[in-house]
Amino acid sequence: MMHGLPVLAPVFDVSMRTENGAPYWDVNGRKVTPDGMLHENPEPDLIVVPNLQLDPNGGFPEEYRKTAEWIAAAHERGAIITSVCSGAIFLGAAGLLDNKEATTHWGYAEMLRQTFPKVTVRCERFLVPVGEGHRVVTAGGHSAWTDLMLYLITRYAGADEARRIAKIYLIDPHNEGQLTYASLTSGRSHDDQLIAAAQVWAAENYDAPSPVAAMAERAQMTERGFLRRFKKATGQAPTDYIQTLRVEEAKQLLETTAMPIEDISADIGYSEPSSFRAAFRKRVGLSASAYRKKWQALAPEG
């Protein structure tokens, strides 16, 4: 209880469950004791699947198949199913995201796409409610916990209560999306050495006038053949890969320098500032000037 705040009747009766209900140690070495097993009564009306330690380059771990089946059965009998971060992988395995939009942490976006191709991944969004009655809700990265919490409080207790909680805990909803936090680490891993060599070259020469043509020439391939092979290995067209490299460099310059945006545009290989601005907004979800303002405001004074 916080001093001076009214005590309200609880809206949620919360329990934490695992498949066997046994105590376990989390990744930080803390002992966690669940409240019970998945199949115990009472059956939940609302399920929140949290972020779990999954390999973003792997498929859905089969040892969790029974958990996914339990989630599917709960949804079938009317429960609302939600997830945060990598928890969306469980909703995919439960079949709840087929032919629907969903979000997850950007680092798991490719895993979700590849493992469950019927899902439309919208990793630029922090929160995606879908389905009849919006009984399936996915939230983005770990910081999207607060967005999901406020959404559920609004849904069950009303908007006034959600605003009250947000003010008490100084919560600022992430209206700008999560693309601002994305990086190249979300790219697909592969074993194509020729394409890997082209990627290494691109990392140092993305500002070249025609980098894709240069990569194809270095690989001794036609541009069309190189494009097909590059996309098969990386999941991206080479032009998109170059754009991503350029935008990542622009983000660093915007965060750490006072260079005019037009100079940054030219420095990373764009002949027209308007092309840079459009590419930046598409990949980051913010304008270059808004991105600079957001991140330089976090810089320590001194």
C-alpha positions in Angstrom: 0.0 0.0 0.0 1.3 3.5 -0.9 0.7 6.1 1.8 -2.3 8.4 1.1 -3.7 6.3 -1.7 -7.2 4.7 -1.5 -7.5 1.0 -1.1 -9.7 -0.4 -4.0 -11.2 -3.8 -4.4 -9.0 -6.1 -6.4 -9.9 -6.6 -10.1 -7.6 -9.5 -10.8 -7.0 -12.7 -8.8 -3.4 -13.5 -10.0 -1.5 -16.8 -9.9 1.7 -17.9 -11.6 1.6 -21.4 -13.1 4.0 -23.8 -14.8 3.6 -27.2 -16.3 4.7 -29.1 -13.1 4.3 -26.3 -10.5 7.8 -27.1 -9.0 10.1 -24.3 -7.8 12.8 -23.3 -10.3 15.7 -20.8 -10.6 15.5 -18.0 -13.1 18.3 -16.8 -15.3 19.5 -14.4 -12.5 19.8 -17.2 -10.0 16.6 -16.3 -8.0 14.4 -19.1 -6.7 10.8 -18.8 -8.1 8.0 -20.8 -6.5 4.9 -21.1 -8.8 1.4 -21.0 -7.3 0.4 -24.2 -9.1 0.4 -26.4 -12.2 -1.2 -25.4 -15.5 -4.1 -27.9 -15.3 -5.1 -27.0 -11.7 -8.4 -25.4 -10.9 -9.7 -22.7 -11.2 -9.3 -22.5 -14.9 -8.0 -19.0 -15.9 -10.1 -16.4 -17.7 -7.0 -14.5 -18.7 -3.5 -15.9 -19.5 -0.4 -13.8 -19.9 2.5 -15.7 -21.5 5.7 -13.9 -20.4 9.0 -13.6 -22.2 11.1 -16.8 -22.1 14.7 -17.7 -22.9 14.3 -19.0 -26.5 17.0 -19.3 -29.2 15.9 -16.7 -31.8 17.7 -18.7 -34.5 15.8 -21.9 -33.6 12.3 -23.2 -34.0 9.7 -23.8 -31.3 11.1 -26.1 -28.6 9.2 -29.3 -28.6 9.5 -29.7 -24.8 7.0 -26.8 -24.6 4.4 -28.4 -26.9 2.1 -29.4 -24.0 2.1 -25.8 -22.8 1.1 -24.6 -26.2 -1.7 -27.2 -26.3 -3.0 -26.0 -22.9 -3.0 -22.4 -24.2 -5.0 -23.4 -27.2 -7.5 -25.3 -25.1 -7.9 -22.4 -22.7 -8.6 -20.1 -25.7 -11.1 -22.6 -27.1 -13.2 -22.5 -23.9 -13.2 -18.7 -23.8 -10.1 -17.4 -22.1 -8.3 -14.3 -23.3 -4.7 -15.1 -24.2 -1.9 -12.5 -24.2 1.8 -12.6 -24.6 4.9 -10.4 -24.1 8.1 -10.5 -26.1 9.1 -14.1 -27.0 5.9 -15.4 -25.5 4.3 -14.7 -28.9 6.1 -17.9 -30.1 3.9 -19.9 -27.8 0.7 -18.3 -29.2 2.0 -19.2 -32.7 2.5 -22.8 -31.6 -1.0 -22.8 -30.2 -2.3 -21.8 -33.6 -3.9 -18.6 -32.3 -2.0 -16.3 -34.7 -2.7 -18.0 -38.0 -3.9 -15.5 -40.5 -3.6 -12.7 -37.9 -1.3 -9.9 -37.1 1.0 -10.1 -34.1 3.9 -8.4 -32.5 6.9 -9.6 -30.5 10.4 -8.3 -29.5 12.1 -7.3 -32.8 14.9 -9.8 -32.0 12.3 -12.6 -32.3 10.4 -11.2 -35.3 12.3 -13.4 -37.9 11.8 -16.5 -35.7 8.1 -15.8 -35.6 7.9 -15.3 -39.3 9.9 -18.4 -40.2 8.3 -20.8 -37.7 4.8 -19.6 -38.3 4.5 -18.3 -41.9 0.7 -17.7 -41.6 1.4 -14.9 -39.1 1.7 -11.3 -40.2 4.4 -9.9 -38.0 4.1 -6.2 -37.0 7.1 -5.8 -34.9 6.9 -2.0 -35.2 3.9 -2.0 -32.9 4.0 -2.5 -29.1 0.5 -3.9 -28.8 -1.7 -5.9 -31.3 -5.2 -7.1 -30.2 -6.8 -9.5 -32.8 -9.5 -12.0 -33.3 -13.2 -12.1 -32.3 -13.6 -10.0 -29.2 -9.9 -9.3 -29.2 -9.3 -12.4 -27.2 -5.7 -12.6 -28.4 -3.3 -9.8 -27.6 0.5 -9.8 -28.3 2.9 -7.2 -26.9 6.3 -6.3 -28.1 9.6 -6.2 -26.2 10.2 -6.6 -22.4 9.3 -2.9 -21.8 5.9 -3.5 -23.4 4.8 -5.2 -20.2 3.5 -1.8 -19.0 1.6 -1.3 -22.2 -0.1 -4.6 -21.9 -0.8 -4.0 -18.2 -2.5 -0.6 -18.9 -4.4 -2.2 -21.8 -5.8 -4.9 -19.5 -6.6 -2.5 -16.7 -8.5 -0.4 -19.1 -10.3 -3.4 -20.5 -11.3 -4.8 -17.1 -11.4 -1.8 -14.8 -11.9 1.2 -17.1 -9.8 4.0 -18.6 -9.9 6.2 -15.5 -8.3 3.4 -13.4 -5.6 2.9 -16.1 -4.8 6.6 -16.1 -4.7 6.6 -12.3 -2.2 3.7 -12.3 -0.1 5.3 -15.0 0.2 8.5 -13.0 1.1 6.6 -9.7 3.9 4.6 -11.3 5.0 7.3 -13.8 4.3 5.1 -16.8 4.6 6.6 -20.3 3.0 4.4 -23.0 5.2 3.7 -26.0 3.1 5.3 -28.6 6.1 5.6 -31.0 6.5 1.9 -31.4 9.6 -0.3 -30.9 11.5 0.1 -34.2 13.6 2.8 -32.6 15.2 0.0 -30.5 15.9 -2.4 -33.4 19.3 -3.3 -34.6 21.0 -5.5 -37.2 21.2 -8.4 -34.7 17.8 -9.4 -35.8 19.1 -10.6 -39.2 18.9 -14.2 -40.2 22.0 -16.4 -39.7 23.2 -18.5 -42.7 26.2 -20.5 -44.0 26.6 -19.0 -47.5 30.2 -17.8 -47.4 29.9 -15.8 -50.7 27.0 -13.8 -49.3 28.8 -13.5 -45.9 31.8 -12.0 -47.7 29.5 -9.6 -49.5 27.9 -8.5 -46.2 31.4 -7.8 -44.7 32.2 -5.7 -47.7 28.8 -3.9 -47.5 29.5 -3.0 -43.8 32.4 -0.9 -44.9 31.2 0.4 -48.2 27.4 1.0 -47.8 28.0 4.7 -48.7 29.2 3.7 -52.2 27.1 5.1 -55.2 26.0 1.6 -56.4 26.8 -0.9 -53.6 24.5 -3.7 -54.8 26.0 -3.7 -58.3 29.5 -3.6 -56.7 28.6 -6.6 -54.5 27.4 -8.6 -57.5 30.5 -7.8 -59.5 32.8 -8.8 -56.6 30.8 -12.1 -56.4 31.2 -12.6 -60.1 27.4 -12.9 -60.6 24.7 -11.1 -62.5 22.8 -8.6 -60.3 19.6 -10.7 -60.7 21.4 -13.9 -59.7 23.1 -12.2 -56.8 19.7 -10.7 -55.6 18.1 -14.2 -55.5 21.1 -15.8 -53.7 21.4 -12.9 -51.2 17.7 -12.9 -50.3 17.7 -16.7 -49.9 20.6 -16.5 -47.5 19.6 -13.4 -45.5 15.8 -13.1 -45.9 16.4 -9.5 -47.2 16.9 -8.1 -50.7 20.4 -6.6 -51.0 18.9 -3.1 -51.4 17.0 -3.4 -48.1 20.2 -4.7 -46.4 22.1 -1.6 -47.6 19.3 0.7 -46.5 19.4 -1.0 -43.0 23.2 -0.5 -42.8 22.8 3.2 -43.7 20.0 3.8 -41.3 21.9 2.1 -38.5 24.9 4.4 -39.1 22.6 7.4 -39.3 21.1 6.4 -35.9 24.6 6.4 -34.4 25.4 9.9 -35.9 22.1 11.3 -34.7 22.7 10.0 -31.2 26.3 11.1 -30.8 26.9 14.2 -33.1 25.4 17.5 -34.0 25.9 17.0 -37.7 23.0 18.5 -39.8 20.7 15.8 -41.1 21.5 16.8 -44.7 25.2 16.1 -44.0 24.4 12.8 -42.4 22.3 11.9 -45.4 25.2 12.6 -47.8 27.8 10.9 -45.5 26.0 7.6 -45.5 25.4 7.5 -49.3 22.1 9.2 -50.1 22.2 11.8 -52.9 18.8 13.2 -51.9 18.0 14.1 -48.2 14.3 13.4 -48.9 15.2 9.7 -49.8 17.1 9.4 -46.6 14.3 10.9 -44.5 11.7 8.5 -46.1 14.0 5.4 -45.5 14.7 6.4 -41.9 11.1 6.9 -41.0 10.1 3.6 -42.7 12.6 1.6 -40.7 12.7 3.4 -37.4 9.1 4.7 -37.1 10.2 8.2 -36.3 11.6 11.1 -38.3 15.4 11.6 -38.1 14.9 14.9 -36.2 12.4 13.2 -33.7 14.9 10.4 -33.2 17.7 12.8 -32.4 15.6 14.7 -30.0 14.5 11.5 -28.2 18.0 10.1 -27.7 20.0 13.2 -27.1 17.5 14.1 -24.3 18.8 10.9 -22.5 22.4 12.0 -22.8 24.1 12.8 -19.4 24.8 16.5 -18.8 28.3 17.7 -18.3 
